[in-house]
Amino acid sequence: MPFRGQQGDGNITIAPGSPGQWRQKDAVVSGAPGCYGLQVDGDSFSEIIVFSVTGGTPPPA
């Protein structure tokens, strides 16, 4: 998962929260076109999400 220098050596860690509450961590996942993946782990599940980022026009500032 490219987070540090697009080398796939970074991690996003989300600290435990209160039971029954959603947790999230804002982060930039992609800096360049390519194939990316996220692993999402819960108390009783683990899910891998794979997606492709293609080049395009940058959003307005």
C-alpha positions as CSV (number, residue, x, y, z in Angstrom):
1,M,0.0,0.0,0.0
2,P,1.9,3.1,-1.2
3,F,1.8,5.7,1.6
4,R,5.4,6.6,2.1
5,G,7.3,7.5,-1.1
6,Q,5.0,5.3,-3.2
7,Q,7.0,2.2,-2.2
8,G,4.3,0.2,-0.5
9,D,6.0,0.4,2.8
10,G,3.6,2.6,4.8
11,N,0.7,1.8,7.1
12,I,-2.4,3.5,8.4
13,T,-3.2,2.4,12.0
14,I,-6.5,3.4,13.6
15,A,-6.5,3.3,17.4
16,P,-9.3,1.4,19.1
17,G,-12.4,3.4,19.8
18,S,-15.5,3.0,22.0
19,P,-17.5,-0.2,21.4
20,G,-20.2,0.3,18.7
21,Q,-18.6,3.5,17.3
22,W,-17.1,4.0,13.8
23,R,-13.4,4.8,13.5
24,Q,-11.6,6.3,10.6
25,K,-8.3,7.8,9.6
26,D,-8.0,10.4,6.9
27,A,-5.0,9.8,4.6
28,V,-3.9,10.2,1.0
29,V,-3.9,6.7,-0.4
30,S,-2.7,7.5,-4.0
31,G,-0.3,9.9,-5.4
32,A,0.0,8.3,-8.9
33,P,-2.0,6.0,-11.2
34,G,-1.7,2.3,-10.4
35,C,-3.3,-0.6,-8.6
36,Y,-3.8,-0.1,-4.8
37,G,-5.2,-2.2,-2.0
38,L,-6.5,-1.7,1.5
39,Q,-6.9,-4.3,4.2
40,V,-9.7,-3.6,6.6
41,D,-9.8,-5.6,9.9
42,G,-12.6,-5.8,12.4
43,D,-13.2,-7.8,15.5
44,S,-14.6,-10.7,13.5
45,F,-13.6,-10.1,9.9
46,S,-10.8,-9.1,7.5
47,E,-11.5,-7.7,4.1
48,I,-9.2,-6.7,1.2
49,I,-10.3,-3.9,-1.1
50,V,-8.4,-3.6,-4.4
51,F,-8.9,-0.7,-6.8
52,S,-7.3,1.0,-9.8
53,V,-6.4,4.7,-10.0
54,T,-6.2,6.1,-13.5
55,G,-4.8,9.5,-14.6
56,G,-7.1,12.4,-15.3
57,T,-7.6,16.1,-14.8
58,P,-6.8,17.3,-11.2
59,P,-9.8,18.6,-9.2
60,P,-10.2,22.4,-8.8
61,A,-8.2,24.0,-6.0
